[in-house]
Amino acid sequence: MVSAFAFFFVLTSYYIMRPVRDQLSGAVGSSQLPLFYAGTLIAMLILTPVFGALVARFPRRRLLVWSYSFFIVDLLLFIPAFLAQDRIGTRTLGVIFFMWVSVFNLFVVSLFWSFMADVFSSQRAREVFPLIALGGMAGAIFGPFVTSMLVGLLGVAPLLLVSAVMLGVSLMLLLRISSKCSSDGATEQPIGGSLWAGMRELWSRPFLRYMAVLMLLGDGVGTLAYALVADFAKSHFTNAVARTAFYGHIDLATNLLGALFQLTLTRWLLVRRGAAWALMLPMIINVALLLMITIGGHAEVSLLGYAVPLLAVMIVTTRAFAYGMTKPAVDALYTRVPRETRYKGKNFVETAVWRFGDLIVTSGVSGLDKLGAALGSVALIGAGIASLGIWVARKAAYSPDLMPEGSASATTTKPAAEQV
């Protein structure tokens, strides 16, 4: 399936640059993360209406070409910046690259799924989205593996060239998919509408409101783990290569576990039980993990003969469920909303709302740390908040404004799209 291969190369590119980004946060620790996320949130609020304007005026093929080409060039331009990381300063480069990676998520990763929701029917999406996500998961495994193997040989900066090549391959595959679906003229036309539609629809559509709250609650657990692991990396690793390799190992373990979910549980849940359980189960796991941190704190557990910090177990498990189960379920639900919502509303939730949540969580962790709160207390507060996500997940899956399964208005695809 071409779509799965395209997503493989998208996430290979992304997961090569992720450890490069994360080693910057590991260099400064959690105290600087609110600054990173504040800059990212500002960038998202500025660029979300720009994205909306592009979606409103240009057909998807041109939007794909412009977006992906822009980021390929950017990756090449960042290479000399990372070669001069010590002279520029980790904090300065960290803020810039954090902001850029979030913009990448808006214009590349999220755009990919909006495109997929555009070319597949709702019923077909429930069958193939887990398979497409599995292709992406393979890329998410391959990316950290390549990073871990090459960073010691090449250094950090040359990895961005490898990432740019992978992104270029994904663009060629997506253009092939778009060409196959070009017989459906409706989906090749500009979507139109207001450039502020993504923000407006957040208030007007119950489904998007549920998605926004679910994003805040679910991502909050991952962001909490990320902040705590950043402090661990700062205290245990002294150079960029070691930190990049460490974060690459975390991503590799995360995506191996996520792939296991894709191969076993996720598709079965989506096809047999629907999106509700695929959204609720990760939330239940999040609550359980936070309660484990409340009791165990900084304890280590034995996995395959290795002593692993419980915090690392939490970040790997929460991310694996988010990428391997929650994401396919959410994207399947987006096939049951209008095209404008798929592109603009979805991208606003998955970028601006997401980064707002990151800022709130990291600021809260920093504030609690200054007040002297213990790790167990922070985790217990998180478990209480995360438990609300179980209820919100069910409400989102049965939101009254979702179109019925198989509704003609829920899709604009033709049978040719089923082959991509």
VEXTI-852921 format. One record per atom (N, C-alpha, C): residue in one letter; z, x, y. Coordinates in steps of 0.1 Angstrom, whole numbers, plus 5000, padded with zeros to 4 digits. Example, Ala and Ser with C-alpha at 12.3 -4.5 7.8 and 13.67 -1.06 7.14 Angstrom:
// VEXTI-852921
A507851324943/A507851234955/A507851324967/S507151284978/S507151374989/S507951295000/
***
This chain:
// VEXTI-852921
M500050084988/M500050005000/M500050095012/V499050075021/V498850155033/V500050145042/S500650025043/S501750005052/S502950095048/A503250095035/A504350185030/A504050325033/F502850375032/F502550515035/F502650545050/A502250445058/A502350465072/A503850475076/F504650395071/F506050395074/F506750525069/F506250575057/F506650705052/F506550815062/F505350815068/F505150925078/F505850905091/V506050775095/V506850745107/V508250795106/L508850765094/L510250805093/L510450945089/T509451005083/T509451155081/T509551225094/S508651175103/S508651235117/S510051215124/Y510551095123/Y511851055129/Y512951135123/Y513051145110/Y514151215104/Y514051365104/I512951415108/I512951565112/I513551585126/M513351495135/M513851505148/M515351465149/R515851375140/R517151335141/R518251445140/P518151525130/P519151635129/P519051735141/V517851745147/V517651825159/V518451765170/R518351625171/R519151555181/R520651565179/D521051545166/D522451525163/D523151655164/Q522451775162/Q523151895164/Q523651915178/L522951855188/L523351865202/L524651785204/S524851665198/S526051595199/S527151675191/G526851735180/G527851815173/G528251935181/A527451985190/A527852095198/A528852065209/V528851935214/V529751895225/V530851805220/G530751745209/G531851655204/G531751515210/S532651435205/S532651295208/S532951265223/S533651355230/S534051335243/S532851325253/Q531751385249/Q530551375257/Q529551265253/L529851195242/L528951095238/L528750975247/P529850935254/P529650825264/P528550865274/L528550985279/L527551035288/L526151025282/F526051065269/F524751065263/F524250915262/Y525150825258/Y524750685256/Y524550615269/A525250655280/A525050595293/A523650625298/G523250745297/G521950785301/G520850715293/T521150695280/T520150625271/T520050475275/L521250415278/L521250275281/L520450255294/I520650345304/I519850325317/I518350335314/A517950435305/A516550455302/A516050325295/M516850265287/M516350145279/M516150025289/L517150015298/L517049905308/L515849915317/I515450045320/I514250065329/I512950045321/L512950095308/L511750095301/L511449975293/T512449895290/T512149765283/T511149675290/P511349645303/P510349565310/P508949635310/V508949775310/V507649845310/V506949815296/F507749825286/F507249785272/F506749645272/G507549555278/G507049415278/G505749395286/A505549475297/A504349465304/A503149515296/L503349625289/L502249675280/L501949575269/V502949515263/V502649425252/V501949305258/A502349255270/A501749135276/A500249155279/R499849285282/R498449305288/R497549375278/F498049435268/F497049515259/F497149475245/P496049475238/P496049435223/P496849545216/R497249505204/R498149595196/R497549725193/R496149735190/R495549855186/R495649965198/R495349915210/R495450015221/R496950055223/L497849955222/L499249985223/L499750085213/L499250075201/L499650175191/L499150315194/V497850325198/V497250455202/V497950515213/W498150445224/W498850505236/W500250545233/S501050455226/S502450485224/S502550605215/Y501950605203/Y502050715194/Y501550855199/S500350845206/S499850965212/S500751025223/F501350945231/F502250985241/F503451065235/F503951015224/F505151085218/F504751215210/I503551215205/I503051335198/I502951445209/V502451415220/V502351515231/V503751565235/D504651465237/D506051495241/D506751585231/L506551565218/L507251655208/L506751795210/L505451815213/L504951945215/L505552015228/L505751925238/L506351975251/L507852015249/F508551955240/F509951985238/F510152115231/I509152175224/I509352295217/I509852405226/P509252435237/P509852545246/P511152515251/A511552385253/A512852345258/A513952385248/F513652365235/F514652395224/F514652545222/L513552615225/L513652765224/L514552815234/A514652745245/A515552785256/A516852705257/Q517352655246/Q518452565245/Q519752625251/D519952755248/D521152825253/D521152835269/R519952865274/R519752875289/R519852745296/I519252635290/I519252505296/I520652445296/G521352465285/G522652405283/G522552295273/T523452295263/T523452195253/T523652055259/R524552035268/R524851905274/R523651855281/T523051935289/T521851885297/T520651845287/L520351935278/L519351905269/L519651795260/G520951775256/G521451665248/G521151535254/V521551515267/V521351395274/V519851355274/I518951455278/I517551435279/I516951395265/F517351465255/F516651445242/F517251315236/F518551285238/F519051155233/F518251035240/M518051045253/M517350945259/M515950935254/W515251045251/W513951045247/W513850985233/V514751025224/V514650975210/V514850815210/S515650765219/S515850625220/S514550555225/V513950615234/V512650565239/V511650575227/F511650675219/F510850685207/F511050575198/N512350535196/N512650425188/N512050295193/L512050275206/L511450155212/L509950145210/F509250255213/F507850255213/F507150295200/V507950345190/V507350385177/V507950315166/V509250335163/V509850275151/V509950125152/S510450075163/S510549925165/S509149865166/L508249925173/L506849875174/L506249865160/F506549955151/F505949955138/F506349815131/W507649785132/W508149665125/W507649535132/S507449545145/S506849425152/S505449405147/F504749515145/F503349515140/F503349455126/M504249495118/M504349445104/M504649295104/A505549255113/A505849105114/A504649025119/D503749095125/D502549025130/D501449005120/V501349095110/V500249095101/V500649035087/F501949005085/F502348945072/F502948805075/S502648715065/S503348585066/S504748595062/S505548495065/S506948495063/S507248505048/Q506648425039/Q506848435025/Q506448575019/R505248625024/R504848755019/R505748865024/A506248855036/A507148955041/A508348975033/R508948865028/R510148875019/R509848955007/E508548955002/E508249034990/E507849174993/V507149195004/V506649335007/V507449415016/F508249355025/F509049435034/F510049525027/P510649485016/P511449585009/P510649705004/L509449675000/L508549784995/L508149875006/I507849815018/I507449895030/I508649985034/A509849915034/A511049985038/A511350095028/L510950075015/L511150185005/L510250305008/G509050275012/G508150385016/G508750455028/G509350385037/G509950445048/G511150525044/M511950475034/M513150545029/M512750675022/A511550675016/A511050795010/A510850905021/G510250855032/G510050945043/G511350985049/A512350895049/A513650925055/A514451025046/I514051035033/I514551135024/I513751265026/F512451255027/F511651375028/F511851445041/G512051375052/G512351435065/G513551525065/P514751475061/P515951565061/P515751685051/F515051655040/F514851765030/F514051875036/V512951835043/V512051935050/V512952015060/T513751935068/T514551995078/T515552105072/S516252065062/S517152155055/S516552275050/M515252255044/M514552375039/M513952465049/L513552415060/L512752495070/L513652545081/V514752475085/V515452515097/V515952655096/G516352705084/G516852835082/G515752945084/L514552905080/L513352995081/L512752995094/L512552875100/L511752865113/L512652855125/G513852805123/G514652775135/G514552625139/V515152585149/V515152445153/V513852395160/A513452465170/A512252425178/A511052395170/P510552485161/P509352465153/P509352335145/L510552285142/L510552155134/L509852045142/L509852045155/L509251945163/L507751945161/L507152055159/L505652055156/L505351985143/V506252005132/V506051935120/V506251785122/S507151745130/S507351605133/S506151545140/A505551615149/A504351565156/A503251545146/V503051635137/V501951625127/V502151495119/M503351475114/M503651355106/M503351225114/L503751225127/L503551105135/L502051085137/G501251185138/G499751175139/G499151115127/V499651145115/V499151085103/V499450935102/S500750905106/S501050765106/S500250685115/L499850735127/L498950665136/L497650635130/M497050725123/M495750705117/M495850595106/L496950595099/L497050485089/L497250345095/L498050345106/L498250215113/L496950165119/L496150255124/L494850205129/L493950155118/R494050215106/R493250165095/R493750015092/I495049995092/I495549855089/I495049765100/S495149805113/S494649715123/S493149685122/S492349775118/S490949755116/S490749655105/K491449655094/K491349565083/K491749425087/C492649415096/C493049275101/C492249235113/S491249305118/S490549275130/S489849145130/S489549095117/S488848965116/S489648855122/D490948875123/D491848775128/D491948805143/G491148745151/G491048775165/G492348745173/A493048645169/A494248605176/A495248725177/T495448795165/T496448905165/T495949025172/E494649035176/E494149145183/E494149125198/Q494449005203/Q494548965217/Q495849015223/P495949045235/P497249065242/P498148945240/I499448975239/I500348865236/I500648785249/G500548845260/G500748775273/G502148745276/G502448655285/G503748625288/G504348725299/S505648705301/S506348775312/S506848915306/L506849015315/L507349145311/L508849145309/W509549035314/W510949025313/W511348935301/A510348895293/A510548795283/A511648835273/G511648965269/G512649005260/G514048985264/M514349005277/M515748975283/M515948825284/R514948755288/R515048615290/R515348545277/E514648585266/E514748515254/E516048535247/L516748645251/L518048675245/L519048555249/W518848495260/W519748395265/W519248255260/S517948245258/S517348115255/S517248085240/R517248185231/R517048165217/R518348195209/P518848095202/P520148125194/P519948235184/F518748245178/F518548345168/F518748485174/L518148515186/L518248645192/L519648665197/R520348565201/R521848585204/R522548635192/Y522348565181/Y523048605168/Y522648755165/M521348785166/M520848915163/M521549025172/A521748985185/A522349085194/A523849105191/V524548995188/V525949015184/V526049085171/L525149055161/L525149125148/L524949275150/M523949305159/M523649445162/M524949515168/L525649455177/L526849515183/L527949535172/L528149435164/L529249445154/L528849545143/G527649535138/G527249625127/G527049765131/D526449785142/D526249925147/D527549985152/G528449905156/G529749965161/G530450045150/V530350005137/V530950085127/V530250215125/G528950215125/G528150345124/G528450435136/T528550375148/T528750455160/T530150525160/L531150445155/L532450495153/L532450615144/A531850605132/A531750715123/A531050835129/Y529950805137/Y529150905143/Y530050995152/A530850925160/A531650995170/A532651085163/L533251035152/L534251105145/L533651225138/V532451205132/V531751315126/V531351425136/A530951385148/A530651475158/A531751575161/D532951525162/D534151605164/D534351705152/F534051655140/F534151735128/F533151855129/A531851815132/A530851925133/A531152025144/K531751975155/K532052075166/K533052175161/S534052135153/S535152215149/S534752305137/H533752275130/H533452345117/H532152425118/F531252405128/F529952475128/F529752535142/T529352655142/T529352725155/T527952755161/N526852715154/N525552735159/N524652625156/A523452615163/A522552505162/A521952485148/V521652605141/V521052595128/V521952535118/A523252575118/A524252525109/A524452375111/R524552335124/R524752195127/R523552105123/T522352165125/T521152085121/T521052065106/A521452175098/A521452165084/A522452065079/F523652065085/F524751965082/F524351825084/Y523751795095/Y523251655098/Y522051625089/G521251725086/G520151695076/G520751655063/H521851715058/H522451675045/H522951535046/I523551495057/I524051365058/I522951265058/D521851285065/D520651195064/D520051195050/L520051305044/L519451305030/L520251215021/A521651235021/A522451155012/A522351005016/T522350975029/T522250845033/T520950775028/N519850845029/N518650785025/N518350775010/L518950865003/L518950854988/L519650734984/L520850704990/L521550584986/L520850464991/G520250465003/G519450355008/G518250324999/A517650424994/A516450404984/A516950344972/L518150374967/L518750314955/L518950164957/F519450124969/F519549984972/F518149914972/Q517149984978/Q515849924978/Q515349894964/L515549994955/L515049984942/L515749884933/T517049854937/T517849764928/T518249634934/L518949634945/L519649514950/L518949444961/T518349514970/T517849444983/T516749344980/R515649384973/R514549294970/R515049174962/W515949194953/W516449084945/W517148984954/L518049034963/L518748944972/L517748874981/L516748934987/L515848874996/L515048764989/V514548794977/V513648704970/V514448584964/R515648614958/R516448514950/R517448444958/R518048514968/R519148464975/R518848444990/G517748504995/G517448485009/G518148595018/A517848585031/A518348685040/A519848685043/A520448565041/A521848555044/A522748655037/W522548665024/W523448755016/W523048905019/A521748925022/A521349065025/A521949105038/L522249015047/L522949045059/L524449055058/M525048965050/M526448955049/M527049065041/L526449105030/L527049205021/L527249345028/P526349395036/P526749515044/P527949505053/M528049385059/M529249365067/M530549365059/I530549305047/I531649315039/I532049455035/I531049535032/I531249675029/I531749755041/N531349715053/N531849785065/N533349765066/V533749635064/V535149605065/V535949685055/A535449695043/A536149765032/A536349915035/L535249975041/L535250115044/L536250145055/L536250055065/L537250085076/L538650065071/L538949975062/L540249965057/L540650095049/M539650155042/M539850275035/M540250385044/I539550395056/I539850495066/I541250475072/T541550345073/T542950305079/T544050365070/I543750365057/I544750415047/I544650565045/G543350605043/G543150745039/G543050845051/G542550795062/G542450885074/G541451005071/H541851125073/H541051245071/H541051295057/A541451215048/A541551265034/A540151295028/E540051375018/E538851405011/E538751334998/V537551304993/V537351244980/V536451334972/S536551324959/S535751414950/S534551334945/L533351384949/L532051334945/L531251434938/L530951414926/L530051514918/L530651654918/G531951654918/G532651784917/G532851854931/Y532451784942/Y532651834955/Y533651754963/A534451824971/A535351754980/A534651714993/V534551584995/V533851535006/V534751455015/P534751475029/P535651405038/P535351255037/L536351175037/L536151025037/L535350975048/L535451045060/L534551005071/L533151025068/A532751125061/A531351145057/A530851035047/V531750995038/V531450885029/V531250765037/M532050735047/M531850615055/M530450615062/I530150725069/I528950725077/I527650715068/V527750785056/V526650775047/V526450635041/T527550575037/T527450435031/T527050335041/T527650335053/T527350235063/T525850245067/R525350365069/R523950385073/R523050345061/A523450375049/A522550335037/A522450185036/F523450115038/F523349965038/F522549915050/A522749975061/A522049935073/A520549955072/Y520150065067/Y518650095065/Y518050035053/G518850035042/G518349995029/G518449845026/M519249775034/M519449635031/M519349545044/T520149575054/T520149495066/T518849495073/K518149615075/K516949625082/K515849535076/P515549545063/P514549455057/P514849315059/A516049275058/A516449135059/A516249085073/V516549165083/V516349125097/V514849115100/D514149215096/D512649215099/D511949095092/A512449055080/A511848935074/A512148815082/L513348805088/L513648685096/L512748685109/Y512348795114/Y511548805126/Y510148745124/T509748735111/T508448675108/T508448525111/R509648465114/R509748325116/R510048285130/V509548375139/V509748355154/V508348375160/P508048325172/P506748345179/P506448495181/R505148525183/R504748665184/R505448735196/E505548665207/E506248725219/E507648765216/T508348685208/T509748715204/T509748835195/R508748845186/R508648955176/R508549095183/Y507849095194/Y507649225201/Y508649245212/K508849145221/K509649175232/K511149145230/G511449025224/G512848995221/G513449095211/K512649115201/K513149205190/K513449345196/N512449395203/N512649535209/N513749545219/F514049435226/F515149445236/F516449445228/V516549365218/V517849365210/V518049505203/E516949565198/E517049685190/E517049815198/T517049795211/T517049915219/T518149905230/A517949815240/A518949805251/A520249755246/V520249645238/V521549595232/V522249695223/W521449755215/W521949865206/W522649975214/R521950025224/R522550135231/R523750095240/F523749965244/F524949915251/F526149915242/G525949875229/G526949885219/G527450025217/D526550115216/D526950255214/D527850305226/L527450265238/L528250315250/L529650255249/I529750125246/I531050055245/I531950115234/V531350145223/V532150195211/V532650335214/T531650425219/T532050565222/T533050575233/S532950485243/S533850485254/S535250435249/G535250335240/G536450285235/G537150395226/V536350465218/V536950575210/V537550685219/S536850715229/S537350825239/S538650775246/G538650645250/G539850595256/G541050585247/L540850545235/L541950535225/L542450675222/D541550775221/D541950905219/D542850965230/K542450925242/K543350975254/K544650905254/L544750785248/L546050715247/L546850755235/G546250845227/G547050895216/G546950815203/A545950725202/A545850635190/A545450725178/A546050695167/A545750765155/A544450715149/L543850795140/L542550755134/L542750625126/G543850605119/G544050485112/G544150355120/S544750375132/S544750255142/S543350225147/V542550325150/V541250295155/V540450225144/A540550275132/A539850215120/A540250075118/L541550045119/L542049905117/L541449805128/I541449855140/I540849775150/I539349745147/G538649855143/G537249835139/G537049735127/A537949735118/A537849645106/A538049505111/G538949485120/G539149345125/G537849295132/I537249375140/I536049335148/I534849325138/A534749415129/A533649415119/A533649285111/S534849235108/S534949115099/S534248995106/L534148995119/L533448885125/L531948885122/G531449005118/G530049025115/G529548945103/I530548915094/I530148835082/I529748695086/W530548635095/W530248505100/W528948495108/V528848595117/V527648605125/V526348625117/A526448705106/A525248725098/A524848595091/R525748515086/R525348385080/R524748295091/K525348285103/K524748205113/K523348245117/A523148375117/A521748425121/A520748385111/A521148395098/A520148365087/A519748225087/Y520648135092/Y520347995092/Y520247935107/S519848025116/S519647975130/S518747865131/P519047755139/P518247635139/P516847655146/D516647765153/D515347785160/D514447875152/L514747915139/L513847985131/L512847885125/M511547925125/M510547835119/M510747825104/P510247715098/P510447705084/P509647805076/E510047835064/E509347925055/E507947875053/G506947965055/G505547925053/G504847845064/S505647825075/S505047755086/S503847815091/A502847745094/A501547795100/A501847865113/S502747805121/S503047865134/S503847995133/A504348015122/A505248135120/A504448265118/T503148245115/T502348365113/T500948345118/T500248445121/T498848445126/T498048525117/T498448545104/T497748635096/T496648565087/K495748635082/K494748595072/K494948665060/P494348625049/P494548695036/P494348835036/A493448885045/A493149035045/A494449115048/A495249055056/A496549125060/A497349145048/E497249065037/E498149085026/E497749205018/Q496649275021/Q496249385013/Q496749515020/V497349515032/V497749635038/V499149675035/
***
